Amino acid sequence: MDELTCLGCGKTFNSQRHLSAHETLCDTHHEFSKQVSKSYHRVEKSRKNKRRRINHRDHQDVLDEADEGAGIPDPLEDMGDMETDNWGVQDDNIPGPLQRSPAYSPPLPESSAAPQHSNRSGRVIRMPKRYDDFVPSEDVPDEPQPKDVMSEEGDHTGNELISFETEPDTMGLYQVLVPPSILYATL
């Protein structure tokens, strides 16, 4: 088996277990690890700043192209000196559309019924079933009437409820009192 070497002090070891035990106690290895970590973070920070500068420059180029194509002067340039008393004057206090058109933005993609895919696993993202919209069409039939509805010609004497209503009080509330035998019979 190959001999393993400590990167801090240069000692060699026969097994990974011995090397790991030594590295936890070796001060020169700790200093070496700190230097490597600092240089790694410095490189990552410079990459991030470079990406940020490139994105900002590209964004400015798009905005400059949109401003050149619009041909509309910048309203902040027309304000004049900050020290003069132009703050109380309002020339155009008329509601209406903005004078400056917004910067170009790409058109939004049309919503499609195609399922979306997660970035990590490639699995289809589906909404729960309870969120599915149901919009009935005009040709949906009405709900059928229940079959056990009594006709008005039938005998209703056995099904009448005998109840008593109290007089309304000052708030207009009243009670409908039904004998318990009728209540339990209808349940």
Backbone bond lengths (Angstrom), bond angles and torsions (degrees), N, CA, C in turn:
res aa  C-N    CA-C-N  psi(-1)  N-CA   C-N-CA  omega(-1)  CA-C   N-CA-C  phi
1 M - - - 1.437 - - 1.520 109.56 -
2 D 1.328 116.52 145.35 1.463 121.09 -179.13 1.520 110.23 -68.95
3 E 1.317 114.08 149.97 1.448 118.52 176.91 1.520 109.26 -82.88
4 L 1.328 116.15 140.51 1.456 122.62 -179.25 1.521 109.08 -99.64
5 T 1.342 116.69 139.97 1.457 121.09 -173.95 1.521 110.35 -118.55
6 C 1.319 116.96 138.29 1.467 122.32 174.17 1.524 107.59 -74.07
7 L 1.320 117.20 129.05 1.459 121.02 -177.67 1.524 111.99 -75.08
8 G 1.316 117.93 -16.87 1.457 120.90 179.91 1.518 112.82 -84.19
9 C 1.336 117.02 -54.84 1.465 120.12 -174.09 1.531 113.37 -108.13
10 G 1.321 118.54 -15.60 1.454 121.07 176.05 1.518 114.97 90.67
11 K 1.314 120.71 5.20 1.463 122.33 178.45 1.524 109.59 -70.13
12 T 1.342 115.62 149.42 1.464 120.69 -179.91 1.522 109.99 -106.75
13 F 1.343 114.59 149.17 1.464 121.45 -178.27 1.519 109.33 -137.47
14 N 1.347 116.68 153.30 1.455 122.41 -177.49 1.523 112.92 -84.09
15 S 1.332 117.96 -27.34 1.463 119.55 -176.92 1.536 110.25 -132.87
16 Q 1.304 113.73 158.93 1.461 120.28 179.48 1.530 110.62 -66.12
17 R 1.312 116.95 -33.68 1.460 121.10 -179.60 1.529 110.59 -63.58
18 H 1.337 117.20 -42.53 1.463 121.00 178.52 1.526 110.81 -66.81
19 L 1.324 116.64 -40.07 1.471 120.15 179.34 1.530 110.69 -64.70
20 S 1.325 117.46 -43.70 1.466 121.05 -179.86 1.520 111.06 -63.63
21 A 1.319 117.20 -40.28 1.465 120.58 178.18 1.523 110.43 -64.24
22 H 1.329 117.45 -39.85 1.459 121.49 178.75 1.530 111.09 -67.02
23 E 1.345 117.21 -41.71 1.472 120.82 -177.17 1.520 112.09 -63.56
24 T 1.336 117.96 -30.59 1.465 119.69 178.69 1.524 111.39 -68.67
25 L 1.330 118.03 -25.07 1.464 121.95 -178.22 1.525 113.32 -102.47
26 C 1.324 119.07 -16.63 1.462 123.52 -173.20 1.535 110.70 -79.42
27 D 1.360 116.67 117.85 1.467 121.02 -179.58 1.527 111.66 -70.33
28 T 1.335 117.55 -37.17 1.467 119.60 -179.46 1.527 110.92 -66.96
29 H 1.320 116.76 -32.97 1.470 119.62 176.24 1.533 110.48 -66.31
30 H 1.340 116.94 -39.44 1.465 120.39 178.31 1.530 111.18 -63.47
31 E 1.334 117.95 -41.73 1.469 121.57 177.69 1.530 110.44 -63.55
32 F 1.327 115.71 -43.31 1.466 119.80 178.63 1.533 110.86 -60.86
33 S 1.332 116.94 -42.33 1.470 121.03 179.79 1.525 111.23 -63.77
34 K 1.337 117.00 -38.88 1.467 120.71 178.61 1.528 110.85 -63.80
35 Q 1.338 117.05 -42.26 1.464 120.76 -179.89 1.528 110.83 -64.27
36 V 1.313 116.60 -42.89 1.465 120.60 179.22 1.524 109.78 -63.68
37 S 1.317 116.42 -42.69 1.461 120.73 -179.53 1.526 110.99 -64.17
38 K 1.344 117.58 -42.57 1.467 120.89 178.92 1.521 111.11 -62.72
39 S 1.323 116.68 -44.85 1.466 118.83 -178.85 1.528 110.64 -66.23
40 Y 1.322 117.14 -36.33 1.467 120.09 177.90 1.526 110.28 -63.46
41 H 1.341 116.65 -46.84 1.463 119.92 -179.74 1.530 111.47 -65.29
42 R 1.337 117.48 -35.26 1.455 121.24 178.24 1.532 110.20 -64.63
43 V 1.329 117.09 -43.42 1.468 121.18 178.98 1.527 110.34 -64.92
44 E 1.330 117.35 -43.31 1.470 120.34 179.20 1.521 111.43 -63.66
45 K 1.319 117.26 -39.34 1.465 120.86 179.34 1.524 110.59 -65.64
46 S 1.327 117.28 -41.29 1.464 119.50 179.46 1.531 110.63 -67.31
47 R 1.329 118.22 -37.07 1.469 120.58 176.23 1.523 110.96 -63.46
48 K 1.338 116.13 -42.89 1.463 120.72 -179.68 1.530 110.54 -64.29
49 N 1.342 117.03 -42.60 1.467 120.37 178.59 1.521 111.26 -64.95
50 K 1.326 116.64 -38.01 1.461 120.30 179.25 1.524 110.23 -64.57
51 R 1.353 116.68 -44.69 1.467 119.78 177.49 1.523 110.83 -61.14
52 R 1.327 116.65 -40.47 1.457 121.23 -179.92 1.534 110.36 -63.70
53 R 1.346 117.79 -42.75 1.473 121.16 178.52 1.522 110.91 -63.74
54 I 1.326 116.80 -42.68 1.467 120.21 -179.42 1.518 110.47 -65.10
55 N 1.332 117.83 -44.30 1.469 120.55 178.70 1.518 111.32 -63.51
56 H 1.334 117.61 -39.64 1.464 120.96 179.67 1.525 110.26 -65.92
57 R 1.353 116.08 -41.55 1.463 120.01 179.89 1.530 110.59 -65.16
58 D 1.329 117.65 -42.50 1.463 120.69 177.88 1.517 111.06 -63.85
59 H 1.321 116.96 -40.31 1.469 121.19 179.09 1.530 110.05 -64.49
60 Q 1.344 117.07 -41.04 1.466 120.20 178.36 1.524 110.72 -65.27
61 D 1.333 117.86 -38.97 1.464 120.75 178.52 1.521 110.73 -61.00
62 V 1.319 117.43 -42.81 1.465 121.14 179.48 1.519 110.23 -64.63
63 L 1.335 117.24 -42.81 1.464 120.20 179.35 1.520 111.49 -65.78
64 D 1.342 117.11 -40.28 1.459 120.09 178.75 1.521 111.19 -64.01
65 E 1.340 117.13 -41.20 1.463 120.15 178.12 1.520 111.05 -63.99
66 A 1.322 116.93 -38.99 1.462 120.22 179.17 1.521 110.75 -67.14
67 D 1.340 117.98 -38.54 1.464 120.97 178.90 1.522 111.29 -68.13
68 E 1.345 117.21 -39.04 1.459 120.11 178.90 1.521 111.14 -65.76
69 G 1.312 117.04 -38.34 1.456 121.00 -179.28 1.512 112.54 -72.25
70 A 1.318 118.17 -28.15 1.460 120.68 -177.03 1.517 111.41 -75.98
71 G 1.329 118.87 -36.85 1.456 121.09 179.66 1.521 112.91 70.26
72 I 1.297 118.59 20.73 1.459 122.64 -179.17 1.519 107.81 -104.72
73 P 1.341 117.99 129.60 1.458 119.30 -179.35 1.523 111.08 -68.73
74 D 1.310 114.78 154.11 1.461 120.81 179.77 1.521 109.26 -74.39
75 P 1.326 119.60 124.54 1.462 120.70 -177.26 1.525 112.91 -67.28
76 L 1.328 118.89 -21.94 1.452 120.53 178.78 1.520 111.56 -72.07
77 E 1.331 118.01 -27.60 1.453 120.93 177.70 1.521 110.91 -70.82
78 D 1.323 118.62 -29.41 1.456 122.90 -177.51 1.518 112.83 -81.58
79 M 1.320 119.46 -2.18 1.455 121.52 -176.57 1.511 112.63 -69.30
80 G 1.281 118.13 -30.19 1.456 120.14 -179.40 1.512 110.78 90.26
81 D 1.337 113.90 -161.60 1.453 120.38 -178.07 1.511 111.49 -72.33
82 M 1.318 116.26 143.74 1.457 120.19 179.09 1.526 110.51 -75.64
83 E 1.348 117.25 -25.58 1.457 119.70 -176.13 1.520 112.64 -80.40
84 T 1.309 118.91 -19.78 1.466 120.16 178.61 1.507 109.19 -76.55
85 D 1.305 115.91 160.00 1.467 121.15 -175.84 1.520 110.97 -89.18
86 N 1.310 117.63 63.77 1.465 121.87 176.75 1.517 111.83 -97.34
87 W 1.303 118.02 3.91 1.446 120.03 -172.45 1.516 112.38 -73.36
88 G 1.328 119.71 -29.12 1.454 121.49 -178.15 1.515 113.20 -85.11
89 V 1.327 119.22 -10.55 1.464 122.83 -175.49 1.521 109.56 -89.88
90 Q 1.324 115.97 129.15 1.458 121.09 174.59 1.517 107.34 -123.50
91 D 1.323 116.07 107.66 1.461 119.87 -177.30 1.515 111.91 -73.57
92 D 1.300 116.94 -53.25 1.465 120.80 -176.01 1.522 108.78 -114.55
93 N 1.307 115.94 95.59 1.458 120.51 177.64 1.517 109.03 -106.62
94 I 1.332 115.36 46.00 1.454 121.66 -177.00 1.522 107.98 -109.42
95 P 1.344 116.77 127.16 1.462 117.35 177.57 1.518 111.04 -69.16
96 G 1.287 116.10 148.62 1.458 119.93 178.62 1.509 109.90 165.34
97 P 1.325 117.11 -166.52 1.461 120.02 -178.26 1.520 111.38 -68.97
98 L 1.318 116.13 157.34 1.447 121.28 178.05 1.517 110.01 -65.81
99 Q 1.318 116.19 150.10 1.454 120.87 179.95 1.524 111.84 -77.89
100 R 1.311 116.05 -26.41 1.454 119.97 -177.18 1.518 109.33 -109.19
101 S 1.314 116.37 131.16 1.459 119.60 179.72 1.525 109.10 -78.07
102 P 1.318 117.71 147.40 1.466 119.77 179.29 1.521 110.71 -68.50
103 A 1.313 115.08 157.65 1.461 120.46 179.07 1.524 110.02 -62.73
104 Y 1.324 114.94 154.53 1.457 120.16 -178.32 1.513 110.19 -63.41
105 S 1.287 116.10 132.01 1.457 121.00 172.51 1.520 107.38 -128.62
106 P 1.321 118.04 141.53 1.464 119.61 -178.25 1.523 110.14 -64.46
107 P 1.335 116.96 150.01 1.466 119.23 -179.37 1.524 110.53 -64.28
108 L 1.314 115.30 145.99 1.456 120.51 178.98 1.525 109.61 -71.59
109 P 1.321 117.52 141.01 1.465 118.84 178.40 1.525 109.85 -67.83
110 E 1.318 114.46 144.35 1.455 119.17 179.14 1.523 109.18 -69.05
111 S 1.317 114.74 143.21 1.456 117.76 -179.98 1.525 108.70 -70.71
112 S 1.279 114.53 129.69 1.457 119.25 -179.25 1.519 108.67 -119.85
113 A 1.287 115.42 161.51 1.459 120.50 -179.31 1.528 111.64 -83.30
114 A 1.336 117.09 0.37 1.455 120.23 -179.04 1.524 109.17 -67.86
115 P 1.313 118.27 138.00 1.461 120.19 -179.08 1.523 110.86 -70.18
116 Q 1.306 116.29 148.62 1.448 121.51 177.47 1.522 108.80 -86.02
117 H 1.330 114.93 153.93 1.456 119.82 178.18 1.518 108.70 -113.02
118 S 1.293 115.64 140.51 1.447 121.61 176.97 1.522 108.21 -71.94
119 N 1.334 117.18 147.71 1.461 120.74 -179.35 1.522 112.22 -70.77
120 R 1.306 117.33 -28.90 1.455 118.89 -172.92 1.518 113.32 -85.32
121 S 1.301 118.00 -49.39 1.452 118.51 -169.55 1.519 113.71 -109.76
122 G 1.321 118.23 -12.66 1.451 120.11 -177.25 1.511 112.82 78.47
123 R 1.321 117.50 7.14 1.457 120.52 179.22 1.520 109.91 -79.15
124 V 1.304 115.07 152.77 1.455 121.08 -179.93 1.525 108.89 -76.88
125 I 1.335 115.54 133.69 1.457 120.49 176.64 1.511 107.35 -92.29
126 R 1.322 116.54 120.21 1.458 120.75 178.80 1.512 109.56 -120.73
127 M 1.324 114.97 142.28 1.457 119.95 175.54 1.520 108.72 -75.81
128 P 1.322 117.60 152.64 1.463 119.99 175.83 1.522 111.04 -61.97
129 K 1.304 115.91 153.36 1.463 122.39 -175.46 1.524 111.79 -60.08
130 R 1.328 117.19 -32.59 1.463 119.15 -176.61 1.527 112.12 -68.07
131 Y 1.346 118.29 -15.30 1.451 120.74 179.43 1.525 113.22 -93.57
132 D 1.325 118.23 0.88 1.453 120.29 178.15 1.521 109.24 -67.43
133 D 1.310 116.07 131.32 1.460 120.40 179.63 1.513 109.57 -83.35
134 F 1.319 116.19 139.18 1.449 121.27 174.43 1.513 107.21 -120.76
135 V 1.308 115.97 111.99 1.451 121.02 177.04 1.522 106.30 -111.47
136 P 1.332 117.68 109.41 1.464 118.95 -177.38 1.523 110.81 -71.00
137 S 1.301 114.67 144.07 1.460 119.06 175.89 1.521 108.57 -83.40
138 E 1.316 116.30 172.25 1.461 120.19 -176.34 1.527 112.45 -71.55
139 D 1.321 118.34 -20.76 1.453 120.27 -176.72 1.535 113.08 -90.87
140 V 1.343 118.46 12.80 1.457 121.01 176.33 1.527 107.67 -73.06
141 P 1.334 118.04 125.55 1.471 119.48 -177.52 1.523 110.99 -70.65
142 D 1.333 115.11 155.20 1.456 120.61 176.48 1.519 109.35 -68.15
143 E 1.333 115.95 161.80 1.456 120.10 178.48 1.522 109.06 -68.12
144 P 1.341 118.24 137.66 1.467 119.75 179.87 1.529 110.85 -68.65
145 Q 1.315 115.47 149.46 1.463 121.30 178.47 1.522 108.93 -73.80
146 P 1.335 118.39 146.19 1.466 119.63 177.57 1.525 110.93 -65.14
147 K 1.341 115.91 145.77 1.463 120.94 -174.19 1.524 112.76 -80.50
148 D 1.329 118.81 -23.71 1.453 119.65 -174.09 1.538 113.00 -92.88
149 V 1.305 117.38 26.59 1.462 120.52 176.43 1.522 107.91 -75.89
150 M 1.329 115.69 131.18 1.474 119.79 -178.31 1.523 109.64 -76.56
151 S 1.286 115.21 142.05 1.465 119.05 176.92 1.519 109.08 -78.17
152 E 1.300 116.38 159.27 1.462 120.44 -178.64 1.521 111.36 -74.74
153 E 1.293 117.39 -16.21 1.460 120.47 -179.67 1.527 111.82 -79.57
154 G 1.315 118.28 -18.73 1.462 122.00 -175.14 1.519 112.34 -70.18
155 D 1.330 115.29 172.26 1.456 123.00 -178.27 1.533 108.56 -85.67
156 H 1.340 116.33 118.84 1.456 121.15 -177.49 1.519 112.49 -105.62
157 T 1.296 119.79 5.10 1.464 121.11 -174.80 1.519 112.29 -65.16
158 G 1.315 118.78 -32.78 1.461 121.24 -178.86 1.520 112.31 -78.86
159 N 1.339 118.31 -18.96 1.456 121.62 -174.34 1.522 113.54 -103.34
160 E 1.335 117.90 1.81 1.457 118.95 -177.21 1.514 110.02 -72.70
161 L 1.303 116.21 139.07 1.452 122.03 176.10 1.522 108.40 -92.08
162 I 1.271 115.92 131.32 1.453 120.42 176.18 1.520 105.93 -95.96
163 S 1.324 116.85 116.80 1.450 120.83 -177.70 1.520 109.63 -135.93
164 F 1.319 115.13 165.45 1.445 120.95 -179.61 1.519 107.77 -133.19
165 E 1.333 116.47 129.86 1.459 120.87 178.43 1.513 108.92 -104.11
166 T 1.329 117.00 134.50 1.462 120.95 176.52 1.519 109.20 -81.20
167 E 1.318 116.48 164.80 1.461 121.65 178.10 1.528 109.13 -72.04
168 P 1.337 117.75 142.43 1.470 119.66 177.05 1.526 110.93 -64.92
169 D 1.337 115.75 141.41 1.456 119.53 177.62 1.522 109.70 -87.49
170 T 1.347 117.38 -166.63 1.471 121.11 -176.24 1.525 111.77 -65.58
171 M 1.308 117.72 -24.41 1.466 121.00 178.18 1.522 111.87 -89.77
172 G 1.314 118.19 -2.88 1.457 121.76 179.92 1.513 113.65 86.21
173 L 1.326 118.33 11.48 1.457 120.99 -178.74 1.523 110.12 -91.24
174 Y 1.327 115.86 143.97 1.456 121.09 176.83 1.518 108.59 -143.96
175 Q 1.326 117.36 166.57 1.454 122.61 179.89 1.512 109.69 -118.01
176 V 1.324 115.77 147.47 1.457 121.77 172.32 1.524 105.70 -109.16
177 L 1.319 116.40 114.28 1.459 122.00 -177.45 1.517 109.45 -100.30
178 V 1.341 116.08 127.09 1.459 122.40 -179.09 1.523 107.24 -122.55
179 P 1.336 118.19 135.88 1.469 119.98 177.94 1.523 111.03 -61.38
180 P 1.341 118.83 143.81 1.465 121.66 -177.23 1.519 113.54 -61.31
181 S 1.301 118.72 -31.22 1.462 119.60 -179.41 1.520 110.76 -63.50
182 I 1.308 118.12 -36.59 1.469 121.25 178.53 1.525 109.72 -73.39
183 L 1.331 117.39 -39.04 1.462 120.11 179.63 1.518 111.20 -60.02
184 Y 1.330 117.65 -48.74 1.455 120.59 -177.20 1.523 112.06 -71.54
185 A 1.313 117.45 -25.86 1.461 120.24 179.14 1.520 110.84 -72.78
186 T 1.334 117.98 -31.92 1.465 120.69 -178.22 1.511 112.07 -83.92
187 L 1.306 117.93 -17.98 1.465 119.87 -179.99 1.488 107.81 -78.39
